[in-house]
Amino acid sequence: MPRHLESAPDPSEEETFGPAEHEDDGSDDVLEPLRRPPWWRWVAIVVIVSMVVATPFAYALYLVFR
């Protein structure tokens, strides 16, 4: 069963695994953090700023055409 379908472990029963304990088990289920390219942050900033600017503009259009 893929690891992402398993239930989350109880924090009191959670074990910490070192790198040596994962190397020999033969599973490919070890998850690494996502590495995004540096430009991804700028795309997110542009999307957020455009949404902030578009909100008052959309409201103004609503008032004009109401």
Residue, then its C-alpha position, 0 to 999 in steps of 0.5 A: m500500500p502506498r505510504h500516502l494512504e496510511s493513517a497518520p501515526d499517533p504523536s505519542e507512538e511516533e518513531t524517529f528514523g535515522p538515514a541508516e534505518h531507511e537505506d536497507d529496507g528496500s522501499d521507495d516510500v521515503l518522502e523528500p521535501l519538494r524543491r521548487p525553482p526560485w522563480w516560483r516564489w515570484v509567480a506566487i507574489v504576482v498572483i497574490v498582488s494581482m488578486v489584491v488589485a483586482t478586488p477593488f477594481a471588480y467592486a468598482l465595476y459592480l457599482v458602475f454597472r449596478 
